[in-house]
Amino acid sequence: MTNTKYNLLSGSQTMKKTTRVLITLSLLILLAYQSVTAAQYLSSRYKSKFLSNRDLDAVIRSADASYGSELAGFISFLRNSIPEQEIVLIPSGQGTSAPLNDLHLMQYFLFPRQIKTCQSDCAALIKEPGIYVIVQGDFPPAGLVSPFKQRKNFTEDLGLYTPK
């Protein structure tokens, strides 16, 4: 009788072990399926973007990957419009959105150009004839722009004031 009881417990333990193995295998199969589907989704979604960006330089590629194609296009526009030895005034952090008002980020995107932001001397910097001024929304205020600068538009809200 003790032998029969022992065999029943052993069969119960074997069943529990089999159940655990089956659950583990099921979870591994589901994990593999999820990994394959995620990889297929991501590869189809980003494949064309990665292939189209491989001809861009690293700065424009990183702008596109981080902030999208509109900002990447604008950064490219700025890099082509502003000579490397010039000074660029970017919008202050008030009322504008990142990354155009981020000093360090714009230093990265526009290197080796010198980047300045508006502090207390904003009006003087905007009026200075040799400084390039990034246009974003209502920055710079129209009354502060020197008549010796001309505006080059990228879009209606984005552009650049350049010395004439």
C-alpha positions, -999 to +999 in steps of 0.1 A: +000+000+000+028+023+008+044+015-026+011+024-044+009+057-026+045+065-034+039+058-071+009+081-071+029+109-056+057+103-081+032+104-110+018+137-096+053+152-094+060+140-129+028+157-141+038+190-124+072+188-139+058+181-174+033+210-170+062+234-161+082+222-191+052+227-214+045+262-200+082+271-204+083+258-240+051+277-248+065+309-234+097+305-254+078+298-286+057+329-280+088+350-273+104+338-305+073+346-324+071+381-309+107+387-316+104+377-353+072+398-358+088+429-341+119+425-362+098+423-394+078+453-385+108+475-376+128+464-406+099+473-430+092+506-412+128+519-410+144+501-440+135+529-465+146+556-441+179+540-434+186+534-470+177+569-481+198+584-453+230+566-460+242+593-485+237+621-459+265+633-437+265+623-401+251+656-387+221+656-410+215+619-405+215+624-367+191+654-370+168+633-391+169+603-368+165+624-336+141+651-347+126+642-381+131+651-417+118+687-414+145+697-389+171+678-409+162+697-440+163+730-421+197+722-406+210+713-441+196+747-453+214+765-425+247+747-431+245+756-468+235+792-462+259+802-434+297+802-440+317+783-414+335+813-399+303+833-392+283+839-360+247+826-357+221+839-334+195+813-323+161+819-308+161+823-270+144+796-250+113+817-244+083+808-265+103+786-289+106+749-291+137+727-288+160+719-305+164+753-323+168+771-290+192+746-275+227+762-276+246+729-273+226+711-298+228+739-324+266+740-318+267+704-328+245+708-358+262+740-371+298+734-361+323+751-366+301+783-367+299+803-335+265+801-319+250+829-297+217+831-279+197+861-268+204+872-233+201+908-222+217+921-255+192+905-278+182+937-297+219+946-303+227+912-316+198+911-340+207+945-354+244+937-358+249+935-395+274+906-396+254+881-375+231+855-391+198+852-373+177+821-373+140+828-379+115+807-360+079+818-356+079+853-343+116+854-335+132+878-342+107+906-337+102+924-370+111+958-356+145+947-344+158+933-378+184+955-395+176+968-430+210+954-440+197+919-436+176+898-460+154+870-451+158+835-467+128+813-461+129+776-455+092+774-447+068+801-437+078+798-400+115+789-404+142+808-421+174+829-418+183+865-419+216+869-437+238+900-442+231+916-476 
